[in-house]
Amino acid sequence: MSAGILGFLSFHFPRRSIPSKEQRGSKTAAVSEDTTNLLDTVKVFDLNGNGIPISDLWENRKAVVAFARHFGCVLCRKRADYLAAEKDKMDAAGVALVLIGPGSVDQARAFFNQTKFKGKVYADPSYSSYEALRFVSGVSTTFTPGAGLKIIQAYMEGYRQDWELSFEKDTRTRGGWQQGGVIVAGPGKNNISYIHKDKEAGDDPDIEDILKVCCLQGN
């Protein structure tokens, strides 16, 4: 077993009580008005450091927006490929593909250069989008038996963690425990038609569910 896998599994799996519904994450057809109003105040940054309101990403067309745990995460690299494999269908339907990570522009640029992600990559240094969408965070949602199995599978498929990015201070103290998700939004700033909140690391949504909302329904 590689050193990378051993590094991930060297952490203990903490005892934890049964999580609440909010902690488990969820998948819904829409989000509350309070959430969309909060998102309208969130700013994300492109690879050149230019800041834009996050809702601009889907104001004029539909977008599939993936939220990474952090830019060094091996499971997030697999998710990027998982979504990018369907980009031709998204392009045909006029749907944008975006990945956002909690971290700096430099980290986002490193992720993009390493993965050659086919969509757009943005950084959310303040974690504001994660807080607005109420994505779960915590040790008990990061180190689970299911996540351990998924990390082994990802390594067997050739994916690798970027440990330098993973152990940068801000990622280690905040992003290391952060979970992400996937939304389908737009057109229209307040139009979020699908949201998947990861209940644990590597909790990928069914790609068919995403495609039904983003590409098979009217745009």
ZISULJO-V645267 format. One record per backbone hydrogen bond with DSSP energy under -1.0 kcal/mol. CO is the residue of the C=O (numbers start at 1). NH is the residue of the N-H. E is the energy in kcal/mol with one decimal. If there is no record, write none. Layout:
BEGIN
CO&NH&E ; CO&NH&E
END
This chain:
BEGIN
2&6&-2.2 ; 3&7&-2.5 ; 4&8&-1.7 ; 5&9&-2.7 ; 6&10&-1.2 ; 20&24&-2.2 ; 26&197&-2.9 ; 28&195&-1.6 ; 32&36&-2.0 ; 33&37&-2.4 ; 34&38&-2.1 ; 35&39&-2.6 ; 36&40&-1.4 ; 38&41&-1.8 ; 39&42&-1.5 ; 42&54&-2.5 ; 44&52&-2.7 ; 45&123&-2.7 ; 46&49&-2.1 ; 50&46&-2.4 ; 52&44&-2.7 ; 53&56&-1.9 ; 54&57&-1.8 ; 55&58&-1.1 ; 59&188&-1.1 ; 62&96&-2.4 ; 63&185&-2.3 ; 64&98&-2.7 ; 65&183&-2.5 ; 66&100&-3.0 ; 67&181&-1.2 ; 70&73&-1.2 ; 72&162&-2.2 ; 73&77&-1.4 ; 74&78&-1.6 ; 75&79&-2.0 ; 76&80&-2.2 ; 77&81&-1.6 ; 78&82&-2.4 ; 79&83&-2.3 ; 80&84&-2.5 ; 81&85&-1.9 ; 83&86&-1.8 ; 84&87&-1.8 ; 86&90&-1.7 ; 87&91&-3.4 ; 88&92&-2.2 ; 89&93&-1.3 ; 90&95&-3.2 ; 91&94&-1.5 ; 96&64&-3.0 ; 97&120&-2.3 ; 98&66&-2.9 ; 99&122&-2.4 ; 100&68&-2.9 ; 101&124&-2.6 ; 104&108&-2.2 ; 105&109&-2.6 ; 106&110&-2.1 ; 107&111&-2.5 ; 108&112&-2.4 ; 109&113&-2.5 ; 110&114&-2.1 ; 111&115&-2.6 ; 112&116&-2.4 ; 120&99&-2.8 ; 122&101&-2.0 ; 123&45&-2.4 ; 124&127&-1.4 ; 127&131&-2.0 ; 128&132&-2.5 ; 129&133&-2.2 ; 130&135&-2.2 ; 136&179&-2.3 ; 138&141&-1.0 ; 139&142&-1.2 ; 139&143&-2.4 ; 141&201&-1.5 ; 142&144&-1.1 ; 144&148&-2.3 ; 145&149&-2.1 ; 146&150&-2.0 ; 147&151&-2.3 ; 148&152&-1.7 ; 149&153&-2.3 ; 150&154&-2.5 ; 151&155&-2.1 ; 152&156&-2.3 ; 153&157&-1.4 ; 154&159&-2.4 ; 155&158&-1.4 ; 162&166&-2.2 ; 163&167&-1.8 ; 165&168&-1.1 ; 168&172&-2.8 ; 169&173&-2.4 ; 170&174&-1.9 ; 170&175&-1.3 ; 171&176&-3.9 ; 174&177&-1.5 ; 177&138&-2.5 ; 180&198&-2.1 ; 181&67&-3.2 ; 182&196&-3.0 ; 183&65&-2.7 ; 184&193&-1.6 ; 184&194&-1.4 ; 185&63&-2.4 ; 188&191&-1.6 ; 191&186&-3.8 ; 194&184&-2.0 ; 195&28&-1.6 ; 196&182&-2.0 ; 200&203&-1.6 ; 202&204&-2.0 ; 206&210&-1.5 ; 207&211&-2.5 ; 208&212&-2.1 ; 209&213&-1.4 ; 210&214&-2.9 ; 211&215&-2.4 ; 211&216&-1.2
END
